[in-house]
Amino acid sequence: MKTMAFITSFALMALLLPVLAFGNPFLVCDPQEGVTYYDLEINGTMTEGIPAEADGSIKYDLAGITEGDYTVRARCYNLWEVSDWSLPLDFTKAVPGKPTSLRVSSE
């Protein structure tokens, strides 16, 4: 397994998961050849054995987390070994504020 490629790809999630995430974001990473499943650590809590997508990537729904600041890292498995933990990714889940400047016209 190419551990460095995994760590680099996981670090690129910052481009896919905005630093300020609204609504129900997903945690995603680039496809990893031969990966069968992932472990995630979110704010110190482990979620183990998340099945990889068919292409070896992960798409993990963060809908169940509350608003706040988070740090996440991951590792992946193939049939023979486990990768090192990825570099941590920090993000904030927030709900957008109420709409403002609403104006009704007859046009």
C-alpha positions in Angstrom: 0.0 0.0 0.0 1.3 3.4 -0.8 1.0 5.0 2.6 2.3 8.4 1.5 -0.1 8.6 -1.4 -3.0 7.9 1.1 -1.8 10.6 3.5 -1.4 13.1 0.7 -4.8 12.2 -0.8 -6.5 12.4 2.6 -4.9 15.8 3.2 -6.4 17.0 -0.1 -9.9 16.5 1.5 -9.5 20.0 2.7 -10.4 21.0 -0.9 -13.5 18.9 -0.9 -14.7 19.6 2.6 -14.9 23.3 3.2 -13.3 24.7 6.3 -16.7 26.0 7.3 -19.1 23.2 6.4 -22.8 24.0 6.2 -25.7 21.5 6.4 -24.7 17.9 6.2 -21.3 17.6 4.7 -19.5 14.4 3.6 -16.0 13.4 4.4 -14.4 12.2 1.1 -11.0 11.2 -0.2 -9.4 10.2 -3.5 -9.6 6.6 -4.6 -7.0 4.3 -3.1 -6.0 1.2 -5.0 -6.9 -2.0 -3.2 -8.4 -0.4 -0.1 -11.2 -2.4 1.5 -12.2 -0.3 4.4 -11.3 2.7 6.6 -11.1 3.7 10.2 -11.9 7.3 11.1 -11.1 9.2 14.3 -13.3 12.2 14.9 -12.4 14.3 17.9 -10.8 11.2 19.5 -13.8 8.9 18.9 -13.1 5.9 16.6 -15.4 4.6 13.9 -13.9 1.4 12.6 -14.5 -0.7 9.5 -16.2 1.7 7.2 -16.4 0.0 3.8 -14.6 1.6 1.0 -16.5 2.6 -2.1 -15.9 0.3 -5.2 -13.1 2.6 -6.4 -11.3 2.5 -3.0 -12.4 6.0 -1.9 -14.6 6.9 1.1 -17.7 9.0 1.3 -18.7 9.3 5.0 -21.8 11.2 5.9 -21.3 13.7 8.7 -25.0 14.5 9.1 -25.0 13.0 12.6 -22.6 15.4 14.1 -23.6 18.6 15.8 -22.4 22.1 15.1 -18.9 22.7 16.3 -15.2 22.3 15.7 -13.8 18.9 14.7 -10.5 17.2 14.0 -10.6 14.1 11.8 -7.9 11.6 10.7 -8.2 8.3 8.9 -6.3 5.1 8.0 -7.2 2.5 5.4 -6.7 -1.2 5.0 -6.1 -3.5 2.1 -6.0 -7.3 2.3 -2.5 -7.3 3.8 -1.8 -4.3 5.9 -2.9 -1.0 7.3 -1.8 2.5 6.4 -0.4 5.1 8.8 -2.8 7.6 10.2 -3.4 10.6 7.9 -2.5 14.1 8.8 -5.4 15.6 10.9 -8.0 17.7 9.1 -9.7 20.5 11.1 -13.1 21.8 10.1 -16.2 23.5 11.6 -19.7 22.3 11.0 -22.1 25.2 11.1 -25.7 25.9 10.1 -26.1 29.0 7.9 -27.8 31.9 9.5 -31.3 32.9 8.6 -31.8 34.7 5.2 -31.7 38.4 5.3 -32.5 41.3 2.9 -35.7 39.7 1.7 -37.6 42.1 -0.6 -40.9 41.5 -2.4 -41.7 43.5 -5.5 -44.5 43.6 -8.1 -42.1 43.4 -11.1 
